[in-house]
Amino acid sequence: MFGVTVNELLELLKGHGAILKAGGNSLSNVIETVSVLEVIEYQQWLRGGELFLSTLSYFTSEDQVCNLVKDLREAGSAALAIHPGVRLEVNVKEQVYKIAEDNDFPIIILPRTIPYSTVYSLMMNAMIDKQEKLLEQSKRINQYLTEILLTGGSFEKIASSLQKLIQKPVLIADSSYKVLAALGTDGFLTAYFIQCAKQILRYQNGNTYENGSWQEGNLGIRTYTGTTPDNKAKMLIARVAVGRDVYGYVVTLGDDINKEELSFVNIALSHAATAVALEISKVNAVKAIEERLVVEFLEDLLNGNYKNEAAIMQRAAQRGIDIKGKHVVMTVEVDRSGMEYDEIKFMEIKEKLNKIVQFSVTFLNKKNVVIPRKDSLIVLPHLPSEMQADSVKPALLYLAREIIDEVKRSMGAIAVSIGIGGYSEKLSQLTQSYYQAEQALKIGRKIKGAIGIFDYEQLGVYSFLLSFGNEELKENCRQCLAKVIEYDQSTNGELIKTMEMYLDCNENISKTAEKLYVHPNTVKYRLERIKEILGKNPFSNGEEKLYYHIAVKAVNIL
């Protein structure tokens, strides 16, 4: 709240004969309102910041007056001004003044000749004069910072201007506490101030930090006043916010600053925070345009919208894209099967997934790119050209696991899977890698479930099968295995699964049994049933085995 100090009002009242009787150490108390107190039951009216005017007519004992002084001090009132009323002079015991002195609470004695209206008038005139001065200062600060922005302002220029205005060290940081600009003073060197400011920034995120608190300033700006955890320094922090989004912070030193100076510093911080918000908005807007151009280029590349390799290289150079290195596509997708979410809820899930993937991917490498698509997210990892070939897959799998783990931590039981395409040193191969990543997801989900990391190059014959016409291949394979499939469906048997695993294990019965968690005799029995149902031995020669091996794989995925 805005007001004047007890000392300022006392100076105005001295000409009328007022004197200070106690509480000389608290003349910096700020008077925000003036009120008359002439009732015994006063406690419910105490709010803090008041100058109470009273004749004490209804306080008949010394204890009542002493308790009044203590209550006013505890409630945060600024001062008590005692008027003689109809008496010739104030009749207050010395014990009352002693209590006030011990509690650092100002008591002013008013002469009989001054009416309450004069006190009100002097107080209001002082507040208006002070407010006009602060508004003039605010206007000057605002014009100064606006000129800086209009002439190509930067965080360094804003920090320099603020430092000159308040004569204190200044630090500007973004929402992640990265220092954008910092300036110290002769008495508080830049490096040391950065250290202290960073320390308190890490602890101020919340209203319960024991060494400080957020407060509403004169212009509605929220400032944090508090000491660093090791009590190195007291700091003032202004949040740089647009709506509910916190863009950053402006920090300065709060040591050795009186309440009057604090008003000026709060105004300066307020305008500086506004200037920083505009500068960050401008930087973010430019960054967003640059990122959009990059995303548009990569989307064209994924969709094959280019003429030749030379055109790709030229457009990449125009967008400032690092064309050196190995290029690969990873596809991240949520499995909707079994979800009971409506479309709006699912859109919220996708938006949250997008933020999580963006964070985890760019945290590992700022050159990694994430592109939202209709039902998935495309991740383009940055793989430097000097990376050895045998290091590429481990790096991709590590990134994929980090994404899965972060999604699990943040979103719980959401089924997310990742497909990884092949890599190439040519940008033009991204289209093929994208297709491979999509196929890896499709195959992986069918044979391994809705959650997992599926690498196209490790899918073997499955990726080969998808290159054929699905309907024709599917019908052909079903026909050759129709009797076995019908048997499995009617008896809930596992002959197709046993047949596939037996061929995968190079016809090793013991290994097949181990993989299926059954006894070897069970495997032998099932193999004999397969031969009986088909009317022949599907494992009799190389061509026959290859035919049936491909058939069981195709039935699983098509």
N, C-alpha and C positions, 0 to 999 in steps of 0.2 A: 504493500500500500504506500501511497504518496503522503508526505507530511513534512513537518519542520521539527528540528530538535528542541529539546527543553532549553538548551543554552540560547538558541536563536530567539525563542519567545521571551526568555528572561531578559535579554538585552532590550527588547522592545518594552517590557513592563517596568524596567528600572526607572525610566523617565517618569513613571507615574507613582513611584515610591515603593514598588514591590521589592522584596528581599528574599534571598535563598537561605533557608534555615537548616537544611540537611540534604544529604545525597549528592554532594558536589562531584563525586566520582562517576555519576551516571547522567551527566548533562547531555550526553550524546543520544539518550533515549529519543526515539522518534514519536512525536505526537501526531496521531492520525485523525482523531476526533476530539471534540470538547463536549463534556456532558456535566450536568449538575447532579450531585449526589446528596440527597437530604432525607434518606430513609435508612432505617436500621437493617431491613432485609434487602440488602444490595447485591448479594452474591450472584443471583441469576442474571444480572445485567452486565456482568464483567465479560469483556471480550478480548481485551488487550489493546495497547496503543492509545489509551484514553488519557486525556488531561481532565481530572475531575475537579470541579469547583464545588466547595462546600463551606457552610458556616459551622458545621458539626453541632447544630442546635439539638438534634435528636440523639446525640451520643452523650449520655449522661455520666459515663465513668471513664477513667483513664484506660482501663483494660479494653473497653470497646474501641477506643481510638487506636490503641496499639494493635489490636486485632485487625482493624481496618487497614492500617499501614501494611501489615504482613500479607493480608489477602490481596491487596492491590499489587504488591510486589510479585506475589506468586502468580497472579493472573496475567502479568505482563503489561500492566498499566504503565504509562510513561511518567506521570507525576501527579501530585495532589496540591492544589492551590487553595489555601484556607482564607476565607473572608470573615471579618469581624461581624458582619451583619448589622444588627441594631446596636451591638456593643461598641464601646470606644476602641477596643483593641481585642486581638485574638487571645483567648485564654486556653493555652495548651501547655501541659506539663512537659518538663525537660526530658522525662523518660520517653515520651513519644518521639522527640527529635533524636534521641539516642538510638531507639529502635530503627528509625528511618536511616540513620547514618550507618548503623551496623548492617543493614540490609541493602545499602546502596540505593535507596529510593528517594528521589528528590521531593522536598516539601517547600513550597513557595508561600510566603505570607503576603497577602494583598492588603493594601490600605483601604480604609473605610470609604474613601472618596471615589474609588474606581468601581463602576458597576460591572456586572457580568457581561453586559452587551459590549463594553469596551474590549474586554478580553476576547470575546468572540470575533469582534471586528479586526483586532490586531492579528489574531490567529489566521483568519480567512485571507486578509491582505498579504500576510507573509507567505501563505500557501500559494496564492495566485501568482505572486512575484516569482516564487521559486519555480512554479510550474512553467511560467513563461520562459524563464531562463533555460530550464531543461528542454523545453520544446524547441527553443532557438538552437540549443546545442544539438538536439536531435536532427533538426533540419540541416544544420551545417554538416554534421557527420554523414547524413544520408546523401546530400549533394556531393560531398567529397568522394564517397564510395561509388556513387552512381557514375560520376565522371570517369573513375578508374575503369569501371566495367564497359562504359561506352567507348573508351579509347583502347580497348583490347586488354581488359583486366586479366589478371592471373592470380593464382593463389598466393604467389610470392608478393605481388603488389598489394593485395588485400591485407596480408599479414604485416607488410611494411607500413601501410597507412594506419592500421589499427595500433601498431606499436608506437607510432609517432603521436597518436591522439591520446593514448592512456599512459604512455611512458612506462610500459611494463612488457615483460617478455610475452610472446604470442606463439601459439601453435595451432595449426589447422590440420585436422585428420579426417579421413573418410570413415564410413560406418564400421569398417573392419580395423580401425585404429592405425591405418597406414598413414604416415606423416606426409602431408601434401606441401606444407611450408612451415618453417619455424624460425623465429628470431629471438635471441636473448638480449640481455642488457649487460652493462659493465659489472653490475652486482650479481647477475644471475646468467651465467654463460649458456649459450644455446644448447650444447651437448648435455649439460646437467639438467636444464629445463625440460628437454625432450625426455630424459630418463624419468624425471618426476611426473611429467604429464602423462606419459604412457602408463606409468604405475597406477595412477588414480583412475585413468580411463578404464582399465581392466576391472576395477572394483566398483565403478559408479553405476553399472547397469542394473538398476533396481532402486527402490526407495528405502531399503532397510539397512543399507551399509552403515555400520555403527559410527564411522568417523565423518559422516556428512549426510546431506539431505538435499532433495530437489525442492526448489521454491519458485513460485510464480513471480516474475519480475514486473517492473512498471508497465512494460508494453506487452505483457502476456508471454514473454519468452521465459522458458524454464531454464534456470541456472542451477548448477550443482556447486554447493560450497562445502568443502571438506578437505581434510588433510590426507596425505598419502599414508599408506599403512605403517610406514616406518617414521611417520611424523616429520618428514623432511620439509614439507611446505604445504601451505594452504592454497587451494586452487579454486578458480571460478571456471565453470564449464557451461557453455551454451550449446544446446542441441541444434544442429542444422537439420530442419525437418520440412517436408512438403506433405501436407496431410498427415497420414499416419506413418509415412515412410521416413525413417531417419537416414539422412544422407551423410552425416558426419558430425564433427564437433569443433568448436572454437574454444581454446583454453588459454587462460592467462593467470597471473599470480594474484592471489587474494590476501597476501600478507600485508600488514600495516596499512589497512584501508578503512577509513571511517565511513559512516553510513551515508553521509552526503556525497562523498566520492564514489561510493558504491552505486548510487543512482546514475551517475554519469557513466561509469564503467558498464553498467547494465544496458544503458542505451547504446553505447558504442558496440557492445557485444551483439545486441539485437540486430543492428544494421549490418555488422560484419557477417553474422549468420545468414542474413538475407542475401548479401552479396555472394557468399560462398555457395548458397543453395542455387542461385542463378548460374554461377560459374560451373557447378557440378552438373546442373541440368543441361547446360550448353555442351559440356564435354560428353555427357551421356548420349545426347542427341546425335552428335557427330559420330560417336562410337557405334550407336545403333544403326545409323545409315551405312557405315562401313561394314558392319557385320551382316546387314541385310544384303548388301551387294555381293559379299562373299558367299552367303547362303544361296542366293539366286544362281550364282555361277556354279556352285557345287550341285545344286538341284538339276540344272541343265546338263551337267556332266553325268549325273546318275541316270538321267533319262535319255542319254545319248544325243542330246541336242547340240551337236558340233559338226564341223565339216571335216577337220583333219587335226592331226597332232599339233601342227604349227599354230592353228587357230586357238587351240587350248592353251598352248604356252604363252601366246600373246595376251590372251584375256586374263590368264592367271597373273602375269606380270603387272597388268593394269590394276588388278585388285590387290596387289601386294602380297600374293599368296606364295609361300615357300614351295616351289615345285620340285626341289631336291628332296630325295628320300624315297621311302617305300610307302606305297598307298594301299589301303585296305578299308573295307566297309564292315562295320559291326551293326547289327540290327537288334534293338531292345524292344520287347513287346510284352504287353499284359495279356494273360489268357483269360478270356471272358467266360469260358465254359464253367457252368456251376455258379456263376455270379447272379445274384438277385438284384443287382443295381439297375436303376433306370438310367436313361441316357445322360441326364444332368449329373447324377452321382458319378457315373463312369468318366465324364469329362473332368470332374474335380480330381478323380484319381489320376487321370492322365496328366493333368496340370501339375499335381504334386510330384508325380514320377519324373516329369520333365525337369523340375527344379532340382530334385535329388541327383539325377543323372548329370545335369549341367554342373552342379557343384562338385561331385566326386570326380568327374572326368577332367574338368579344367583345374581342379586342385592339384591333380597329379602332373598336369602339363598344360600351361595356358594356351599352347598351340593346338591342343585337341579341339575338335569342333563337334557340336551336337546340333542336328537338324530335326525339328519336329515334323513328322509326317501324319497322315490321316489316322492310322491305327498303331503307329510305332515311332520310335526315335532312331535316327541314324547317327552313329558315332563314327567319326573319321579320326582315328588316332594319328598323332604325329610320330612317324618312325624315321629317324635321321638316316641318311644314306650310308653312313659309316657303320650302322648296326649290322652285326654279323647275321647271316641267314638263320643259323641255329638259335639265335636269341629272339627272333621275331615272334614265334608262336608263344614262348614263355611270357613275353611282354604283353601280348594280346590277352592271354589267359589270365594274367595277373590283373589287368585292367578290368576284364569281365567279372572276375571274382570280387574286386573292390566295389563294382556297381551292384552286384547281387547282394553283397553284405550290407552296403549302405541302405539299399531298399528294404532289406529285412529289418534293419535297426529302426528305420524311420516309418515304415508302413506295415510292419507285421507280416501277416499271412497272405500277402498279395502274390499271386503266381506270376513271376516274371522270368522270361527266358531270353537268351542272347544267341544270335546266330553270327558266325564269323566267316567271312568270305576269304578267298585267296588273295595274296598280296602281289604287287607288281611295282616296278620303278617307273611305270608309265601312267600318267594321269588318265589317259584314255581307257585304261583297264578297270577304272572304278565302276563302270557300268556292269561289267562282268562280275566283279567282286560283289556288287550290290545284289545281283541275281543269285549268286552263290550263297550269300548270307541269308536271303529270303528262303531259299531251298533248304538250307541247313536247319532253319527254324521249323519248316514244314515237316521235314523228315524226322528231326530230333524229337519233336513233340509226339509224333505218331508212335515212335518205337521206344521212347524213354520217359515220356510224361511231360507235364506242363511247365515244370521248373527245371532249368538246366542251362549249360553252356554247350553249344553245338558247333563244332568246327567242320566246315564243308569238306575240307581235305582229309578228314578222318572218318568220313561216312562211307568210303569205299564203294561197294556195289550199289548202295542205295542212291547215291548221286548219279550213277550211271543209268539206273533204271528210269529215273525221272526225265531223262532226255528222250524217251520214246513216247509215242502216243498213248496216253493213259487208258482210254477206254478199250482200245484193241488189245493192249498188253494185259490189262486187268482181266478181260474176258478169257483170253487164251490161258493165262495162269490158273484162273479159277476152274476152268474146264479140266485141266490135267490133275488138279487136286480136289475136284468136286466131292468124290466119295469120302476122302479123308476129312474134309471140312464138315460134311454132313454128319459123319460119325462123331466128331468133336462136339458139334452143336447138340446132338441127341443124347450123348452120354456125359457131357461136360468133361470130355477127355482132353489130353494135351499132346495129341499125336503130331500136329503141325509144329508146335513149339519144340517137341523132342527131335523131330526131323531136322529142323533148322539148326539147333544146337549141336546135334550129332555131326552134321556137315561142317559147321563152324569149327568144331574140335578135331577135324581131320579123322573122323570115324573112330575116335578114342572113346570107348564106352565108359571107362573110369572117370575121365575128365568131364564127359557129358553129365554123368550122374552127379559129380561134384558141383557143376554149374547149376543144375536143376534142383539140387538138394534132395535127391532121391537115391534109392539103392541101385547099384549096377544091374541087378536082376530086373528091376522095373524098367530100365532103359531097354534091356534085351527083349522083354515082353512087348513093349510098345513098338519096337522096330519090326518084330515078327507080325504084329497086327497091321502095321503099315503095308508090309509086303502082301498080306492076305487081302486087304481091302483093295489095293491097286491091282492085284493079280499078277504082279511081277516084282522083281527086285530093283528098286530105283537106285541102288548103290553098286550095280554090277560092273559099270565101266565109267571112264572119265567123262564122256559126253552125257551119259545119263545123269550122273551126279551133278554136273554143271547145270543141266536143264532144270532139275528139280530144286537145286540150290537157289537159282535165280527165281524160280516160281514161288518158293516160300517167302523170299525177300519181297517180291513184288506184291504178294497178297497182304503183307503187313503194312505197306505204305500207300497202296493205290486204292 
